Structure formats: C-alpha cells, structure tokens
Amino acid sequence: MLTLLLGSAVQAADLDILLQQIKTDIAAKRLSTPAGNNALERIDAFRQAAPFDYRVLPLIYEWGDTYLQLANEAMDAGDVRRANGYLERVWQVASLTPGLEQAQARLDQLASGTQVATAPQPKKDSAAEAERQRRMAAAAEAERAKLERERQRRLEEAARQQQQEQQRALAERKQREEEERQRRLAAEKAAAEQRLAEQQAAQRAAAEQAKQAAAVAVVTETTKATAQPEQSAASDNTAEQTKLAEYPLDAAMIVDRNRDITDSLKPICQAILDNDASVVIHAAERADYRWLTVRFTLCLRRLDRTFRLRHSFAQVEEAAPHITLHPARSLPLVSQ
C-alpha cells in the first residue's frame, strides 16, 4: 500500500488513508522503523504527493513530540546515546517541535556529567498538556506560514516566467511582422522596377516604329513623285516665273551619295519652312532627285515634324544641280 501511495497520482481518498495511517504509526510508536511501515516514511510520501496540504503539520509535531518523550525516558534511564539518537531525528524532521531545545540542553548537561540524578517526572497535568498543545499549534502555524511563503514564491516565479514568455512571443511576432513588411516592400519595389522597364521598352518600341513609319512615308512620297505623268513645257515656264529663291547643290557629294551634304541643306530647309514653299529639284538624273528628296525630307523633319515637303523634279543635263523655292501648291510645278 505504501509503495502505491508513493506514486505521483495519489488521489484525495488515498491522502485521507495516509493521514490515518500516520496517526496509527505514531500511536504505536512506529516513528521511523520498521522500514516500509513507519510514520516518517508516510509523512514524506504525503508531503511529496500534496506539498501544500497542511493537514499533515500537526502530525509532524506530534511525531516530534513522541520522540521527545522517548528521549526524556532515555535520559531518565541514563541512556545518553539513545536519547541523542532520538533528538537528532527530531532536529532533522521537525526542528520547531516545542520543548526540543530544552530536551537538548538537558542532554548536553547529562553528556557533560553535570546532571544530577533527577526524580521521576511527575505526570503531566491538564494545564501542561494544554500548553504543549498550544506550542505545537504555534509551531504548526509557523510551518504553514513557511510553506505558504514558498507557495507564493513559486506562484510569483511562474507568473514571471509566463510574462517573459509572453514578451518573447510578442517580440517574435513583431519581428515576423517586420520581416513580412520588408518582404512586401521589396516585392512592390521589384514590381515597380519591372513596370518601369516594360514602359521604357514600350516607348523604345514605339519610337522605333515611328522611325520606320517615317522612312516608309519618305519612300512613299518619292514613289508618288516619280509616278506622276510629265507635264508640258508651259509648266516649266510657270515654275521659273514663280521662283522665290534658288540654291546651288554640291554635285560631287550628290554623285558620291555623301550624307554630309545635310549640313549644307540646313539653311535651305529653314527657308522652305519660313516661306511654306514647294521646291523643284534640278538634277541630272531621277536617282539624284530621289536621293536629294530623302535628304531634304529628313532635314525638314528635324526642324518641324509636321511639315510636308511638296517637291518636283526638273532634269538638267549640263547645268549644275540646284533647288528652287516656289509658293506652296497642291500640284507639282514641273512635269515629272
């Protein structure tokens, strides 16, 4: 039965049984012997199973008081060694047992040889017994207070640990939230950079398409000019009569198809824009005319992308190539 009660799952009914067994052991003076069947082992089992159950305290001091009685009896018989063994057990288990210090002082006197023979102890009267019970109750209360302080200390320690755990969990949660916020910011930044890159790529593609469209427009304009039927000689006379200005062109650069000719075309292009003029390109070959048309078109678009060049071709065989400016017209001034 005692082995069972030493387990960690002691029930309330088992504790009641254990208290009764402790009382029985004390009454039978089975205080610490025989092994496995004594009050001290059952007291230890009770305190281990229910450390804050104070019902065992009076029995502890009753156990100590019983040992004091045995010690006094041993001292009365002059058996100092046996009395010392009893008192040592009380000091180890129930040091607050009332009368322990007095019994120890008496034992010390006996051991030093100063103790005179004592008369047999008179039987305790009721007043002395009441005083003994009072002192035992006071000692039990002191022990209870001690255990209560220990319980409070454990509760405070548990509360402190719980608070630390809560603070740690809060710190970890805040850290996770901050890491998540940083992750979102990084993702948003990456997405913004991706959108910007896509916009820039789209702008570059649009610019390239516009450039290609401009080149196609130039070719189309040239094709239209070369496809028109030749006009009569009277148109040539009209062009000469309406001429606003005339500019020479570098024949060598035309023959070499030298694009550096663009620098010399800039003032001519500006004059065309200023007068909203149409032009007649006088060249030896139609291929020269087409090449010059492209050069003038590109030159004008650098100055004004909305301007549409109106141009005609006049073939000259011996004269140097040149260009003439005329008032704006919807039809070519000379036959093509």
NUDRENSE-982738 format. One line per field, with one value per residue (C-alpha): x, y, z; chain; residue in three letters. Coordinates in nm, 2 decimals. Layout:
BEGIN
px: c(X_...) .
py: c(Y_...) .
pz: c(Z_...) .
ch: c(A_...) .
aa: c(ALA_...) .
END
This chain:
BEGIN
px: c(0.00_0.28_0.45_0.13_0.10_0.45_0.34_0.26_-0.11_-0.22_-0.59_-0.76_-0.90_-0.55_-0.43_-0.70_-0.60_-0.24_-0.32_-0.49_-0.20_0.04_-0.17_-0.18_0.20_0.26_0.03_0.21_0.55_0.64_0.81_1.09_1.10_1.04_1.13_0.83_0.59_0.65_0.52_0.82_0.81_0.43_0.49_0.74_0.50_0.22_0.44_0.56_0.21_0.05_0.31_0.05_-0.18_-0.13_-0.33_0.00_0.16_0.01_0.11_0.46_0.49_0.31_0.57_0.85_0.68_0.67_1.04_1.09_0.91_1.12_1.44_1.33_1.26_1.61_1.77_1.57_1.73_2.07_2.09_2.25_2.34_1.98_1.84_2.08_1.97_1.60_1.68_1.89_1.59_1.36_1.62_1.62_1.25_1.07_1.31_1.03_0.88_0.81_1.04_1.32_1.57_1.51_1.55_1.87_2.00_1.93_2.10_2.41_2.42_2.40_2.67_2.90_2.84_2.68_2.33_2.23_2.00_1.65_1.34_1.09_0.89_0.56_0.26_0.16_-0.15_-0.41_-0.27_0.07_-0.09_-0.29_0.03_0.20_-0.08_-0.07_0.30_0.25_-0.02_0.20_0.48_0.24_0.12_0.48_0.55_0.23_0.33_0.67_0.51_0.27_0.56_0.72_0.40_0.37_0.73_0.66_0.35_0.54_0.82_0.57_0.40_0.74_0.83_0.49_0.53_0.88_0.73_0.46_0.71_0.93_0.63_0.54_0.89_0.89_0.56_0.67_0.99_0.79_0.56_0.86_1.02_0.69_0.66_1.02_0.93_0.62_0.82_1.09_0.82_0.65_0.98_1.07_0.72_0.76_1.10_0.95_0.67_0.92_1.13_0.83_0.72_1.07_1.08_0.73_0.85_1.16_0.95_0.71_1.00_1.14_0.80_0.77_1.11_1.03_0.70_0.88_1.12_0.82_0.65_0.96_0.97_0.60_0.63_0.92_0.73_0.43_0.65_0.81_0.48_0.32_0.30_0.53_0.38_0.41_0.68_0.44_0.47_0.84_0.79_0.54_0.79_1.05_0.82_0.71_1.05_1.11_1.48_1.74_2.02_2.31_2.37_2.71_2.73_3.03_2.85_2.54_2.73_2.91_2.59_2.77_2.53_2.74_2.55_2.29_2.49_2.47_2.10_2.00_1.97_1.77_1.54_1.49_1.40_1.15_0.98_0.98_0.81_0.60_0.75_0.73_1.05_1.18_1.49_1.71_1.93_2.09_1.92_1.60_1.80_1.98_1.64_1.51_1.82_1.80_1.43_1.51_1.79_1.56_1.27_1.49_1.64_1.29_1.16_1.44_1.31_0.94_0.80_0.45_0.58_0.51_0.75_0.60_0.86_0.90_1.18_1.34_1.61_1.92_2.19_2.47_2.38_2.49_2.23_2.03_1.70_1.44_1.17_0.82_0.49_0.30_0.09_-0.10_0.03_0.39_0.53_0.71_0.64_0.79) .
py: c(0.00_0.24_0.18_0.27_0.59_0.70_0.74_1.08_1.01_0.99_1.06_1.26_0.94_0.80_1.11_1.06_0.70_0.81_1.06_0.79_0.55_0.82_0.87_0.49_0.47_0.75_0.59_0.26_0.44_0.32_0.65_0.57_0.19_-0.07_0.01_0.04_0.06_0.37_0.72_0.91_0.74_0.80_1.17_1.20_1.03_1.27_1.58_1.47_1.40_1.71_1.97_2.24_2.02_2.14_1.87_1.68_1.95_1.87_1.51_1.61_1.79_1.50_1.27_1.50_1.53_1.15_1.13_1.40_1.17_0.88_1.09_1.21_0.85_0.75_1.04_0.94_0.59_0.75_0.62_0.94_0.77_0.65_0.99_1.17_0.95_1.04_1.41_1.41_1.27_1.55_1.81_1.67_1.65_1.88_2.13_2.36_2.09_2.26_2.15_2.04_2.30_2.22_1.85_1.92_2.13_1.85_1.60_1.83_1.85_1.47_1.43_1.67_1.49_1.79_1.64_1.53_1.25_1.36_1.24_1.07_1.31_1.39_1.31_1.60_1.77_1.91_2.26_2.14_1.93_2.24_2.44_2.17_2.16_2.54_2.53_2.26_2.46_2.76_2.56_2.41_2.76_2.87_2.58_2.65_3.01_2.89_2.66_2.94_3.17_2.91_2.86_3.23_3.24_2.96_3.13_3.46_3.28_3.11_3.44_3.60_3.32_3.34_3.72_3.66_3.40_3.64_3.92_3.68_3.57_3.93_4.02_3.72_3.82_4.18_4.05_3.83_4.13_4.35_4.08_4.04_4.42_4.43_4.15_4.33_4.65_4.46_4.29_4.62_4.78_4.49_4.51_4.89_4.84_4.58_4.81_5.09_4.86_4.75_5.11_5.21_4.91_5.00_5.36_5.24_5.01_5.29_5.52_5.26_5.20_5.58_5.59_5.31_5.47_5.79_5.61_5.44_5.78_5.92_5.63_5.66_6.03_5.97_5.69_5.92_6.19_5.95_5.80_6.13_6.20_6.45_6.80_7.03_7.28_7.55_7.42_7.47_7.83_7.88_7.74_7.98_8.27_8.19_8.12_8.26_8.16_7.94_7.75_7.55_7.19_7.01_6.79_6.59_6.50_6.40_6.17_6.02_6.00_6.17_6.22_6.51_6.72_6.76_7.04_7.25_7.17_7.32_7.69_7.58_7.37_7.67_7.89_7.63_7.63_8.01_8.05_7.74_7.68_7.39_7.31_7.20_6.99_7.03_6.73_6.53_6.20_6.10_5.89_6.20_6.36_6.08_6.08_6.46_6.43_6.19_6.42_6.73_6.54_6.42_6.77_6.93_6.68_6.76_7.12_7.06_6.70_6.83_6.99_6.80_6.87_6.94_6.87_6.83_6.71_6.91_6.74_6.93_6.78_7.04_7.29_7.23_7.07_7.32_7.37_7.64_7.75_7.84_7.94_7.64_7.44_7.12_7.01_6.98_7.29_7.09_6.77_6.46) .
pz: c(0.00_0.09_-0.25_-0.43_-0.23_-0.32_-0.68_-0.84_-0.90_-0.53_-0.50_-0.23_-0.07_-0.06_0.13_0.39_0.43_0.46_0.74_0.94_0.89_1.02_1.33_1.39_1.34_1.59_1.85_1.81_1.82_1.47_1.42_1.18_1.20_1.07_0.71_0.48_0.77_0.98_1.03_0.89_0.55_0.53_0.62_0.34_0.10_0.20_0.16_-0.18_-0.31_-0.16_-0.06_0.01_0.22_0.57_0.75_0.80_1.00_1.34_1.29_1.22_1.55_1.72_1.57_1.71_2.05_2.07_2.00_2.28_2.52_2.42_2.46_2.81_2.91_2.78_2.98_3.29_3.24_3.19_2.83_2.68_2.35_2.28_2.38_2.15_1.86_1.92_1.94_1.62_1.43_1.56_1.46_1.11_1.06_1.30_1.44_1.56_1.79_2.12_2.40_2.17_2.28_2.65_2.59_2.40_2.69_2.94_2.71_2.69_3.07_3.10_2.85_3.04_3.37_3.54_3.55_3.90_3.95_3.88_4.04_3.82_3.61_3.75_3.54_3.32_3.44_3.21_3.21_3.10_2.82_2.71_2.69_2.50_2.25_2.22_2.14_1.89_1.72_1.71_1.56_1.31_1.21_1.17_0.94_0.75_0.70_0.58_0.32_0.22_0.16_-0.05_-0.25_-0.31_-0.43_-0.67_-0.80_-0.85_-1.03_-1.25_-1.32_-1.40_-1.64_-1.81_-1.85_-2.00_-2.24_-2.34_-2.40_-2.60_-2.81_-2.87_-2.98_-3.22_-3.36_-3.41_-3.58_-3.81_-3.90_-3.97_-4.19_-4.38_-4.42_-4.56_-4.79_-4.92_-4.97_-5.17_-5.38_-5.45_-5.54_-5.78_-5.94_-5.98_-6.14_-6.37_-6.48_-6.54_-6.75_-6.95_-7.01_-7.13_-7.36_-7.50_-7.55_-7.73_-7.95_-8.03_-8.12_-8.35_-8.51_-8.56_-8.72_-8.95_-9.04_-9.12_-9.36_-9.53_-9.57_-9.74_-9.98_-10.05_-10.11_-10.35_-10.53_-10.58_-10.72_-10.97_-11.07_-11.18_-11.55_-11.71_-11.76_-12.05_-12.12_-12.02_-11.66_-11.67_-11.77_-11.48_-11.23_-11.35_-11.32_-10.96_-10.83_-10.48_-10.44_-10.59_-10.41_-10.56_-10.46_-10.43_-10.74_-10.61_-10.28_-10.48_-10.71_-10.40_-10.21_-9.92_-9.63_-9.50_-9.76_-9.48_-9.32_-9.64_-9.67_-9.33_-9.44_-9.75_-9.52_-9.29_-9.59_-9.71_-9.37_-9.34_-9.68_-9.66_-10.00_-10.25_-10.43_-10.77_-10.75_-11.07_-11.11_-11.39_-11.31_-11.14_-10.90_-10.78_-10.74_-10.52_-10.31_-10.26_-10.18_-9.89_-9.76_-9.77_-9.61_-9.32_-9.28_-9.26_-9.01_-8.78_-8.78_-8.80_-8.79_-8.91_-9.23_-9.55_-9.84_-10.18_-10.44_-10.82_-11.05_-11.33_-11.53_-11.62_-11.83_-11.84_-11.57_-11.21_-10.98_-10.78_-10.60_-10.65_-10.40_-10.51_-10.35_-10.20_-10.45_-10.44_-10.78_-10.90_-11.08_-11.35_-11.53_-11.37) .
ch: c(A_A_A_A_A_A_A_A_A_A_A_A_A_A_A_A_A_A_A_A_A_A_A_A_A_A_A_A_A_A_A_A_A_A_A_A_A_A_A_A_A_A_A_A_A_A_A_A_A_A_A_A_A_A_A_A_A_A_A_A_A_A_A_A_A_A_A_A_A_A_A_A_A_A_A_A_A_A_A_A_A_A_A_A_A_A_A_A_A_A_A_A_A_A_A_A_A_A_A_A_A_A_A_A_A_A_A_A_A_A_A_A_A_A_A_A_A_A_A_A_A_A_A_A_A_A_A_A_A_A_A_A_A_A_A_A_A_A_A_A_A_A_A_A_A_A_A_A_A_A_A_A_A_A_A_A_A_A_A_A_A_A_A_A_A_A_A_A_A_A_A_A_A_A_A_A_A_A_A_A_A_A_A_A_A_A_A_A_A_A_A_A_A_A_A_A_A_A_A_A_A_A_A_A_A_A_A_A_A_A_A_A_A_A_A_A_A_A_A_A_A_A_A_A_A_A_A_A_A_A_A_A_A_A_A_A_A_A_A_A_A_A_A_A_A_A_A_A_A_A_A_A_A_A_A_A_A_A_A_A_A_A_A_A_A_A_A_A_A_A_A_A_A_A_A_A_A_A_A_A_A_A_A_A_A_A_A_A_A_A_A_A_A_A_A_A_A_A_A_A_A_A_A_A_A_A_A_A_A_A_A_A_A_A_A_A_A_A_A_A_A_A_A_A_A_A_A_A_A_A_A_A_A_A_A_A) .
aa: c(MET_LEU_THR_LEU_LEU_LEU_GLY_SER_ALA_VAL_GLN_ALA_ALA_ASP_LEU_ASP_ILE_LEU_LEU_GLN_GLN_ILE_LYS_THR_ASP_ILE_ALA_ALA_LYS_ARG_LEU_SER_THR_PRO_ALA_GLY_ASN_ASN_ALA_LEU_GLU_ARG_ILE_ASP_ALA_PHE_ARG_GLN_ALA_ALA_PRO_PHE_ASP_TYR_ARG_VAL_LEU_PRO_LEU_ILE_TYR_GLU_TRP_GLY_ASP_THR_TYR_LEU_GLN_LEU_ALA_ASN_GLU_ALA_MET_ASP_ALA_GLY_ASP_VAL_ARG_ARG_ALA_ASN_GLY_TYR_LEU_GLU_ARG_VAL_TRP_GLN_VAL_ALA_SER_LEU_THR_PRO_GLY_LEU_GLU_GLN_ALA_GLN_ALA_ARG_LEU_ASP_GLN_LEU_ALA_SER_GLY_THR_GLN_VAL_ALA_THR_ALA_PRO_GLN_PRO_LYS_LYS_ASP_SER_ALA_ALA_GLU_ALA_GLU_ARG_GLN_ARG_ARG_MET_ALA_ALA_ALA_ALA_GLU_ALA_GLU_ARG_ALA_LYS_LEU_GLU_ARG_GLU_ARG_GLN_ARG_ARG_LEU_GLU_GLU_ALA_ALA_ARG_GLN_GLN_GLN_GLN_GLU_GLN_GLN_ARG_ALA_LEU_ALA_GLU_ARG_LYS_GLN_ARG_GLU_GLU_GLU_GLU_ARG_GLN_ARG_ARG_LEU_ALA_ALA_GLU_LYS_ALA_ALA_ALA_GLU_GLN_ARG_LEU_ALA_GLU_GLN_GLN_ALA_ALA_GLN_ARG_ALA_ALA_ALA_GLU_GLN_ALA_LYS_GLN_ALA_ALA_ALA_VAL_ALA_VAL_VAL_THR_GLU_THR_THR_LYS_ALA_THR_ALA_GLN_PRO_GLU_GLN_SER_ALA_ALA_SER_ASP_ASN_THR_ALA_GLU_GLN_THR_LYS_LEU_ALA_GLU_TYR_PRO_LEU_ASP_ALA_ALA_MET_ILE_VAL_ASP_ARG_ASN_ARG_ASP_ILE_THR_ASP_SER_LEU_LYS_PRO_ILE_CYS_GLN_ALA_ILE_LEU_ASP_ASN_ASP_ALA_SER_VAL_VAL_ILE_HIS_ALA_ALA_GLU_ARG_ALA_ASP_TYR_ARG_TRP_LEU_THR_VAL_ARG_PHE_THR_LEU_CYS_LEU_ARG_ARG_LEU_ASP_ARG_THR_PHE_ARG_LEU_ARG_HIS_SER_PHE_ALA_GLN_VAL_GLU_GLU_ALA_ALA_PRO_HIS_ILE_THR_LEU_HIS_PRO_ALA_ARG_SER_LEU_PRO_LEU_VAL_SER_GLN) .
END
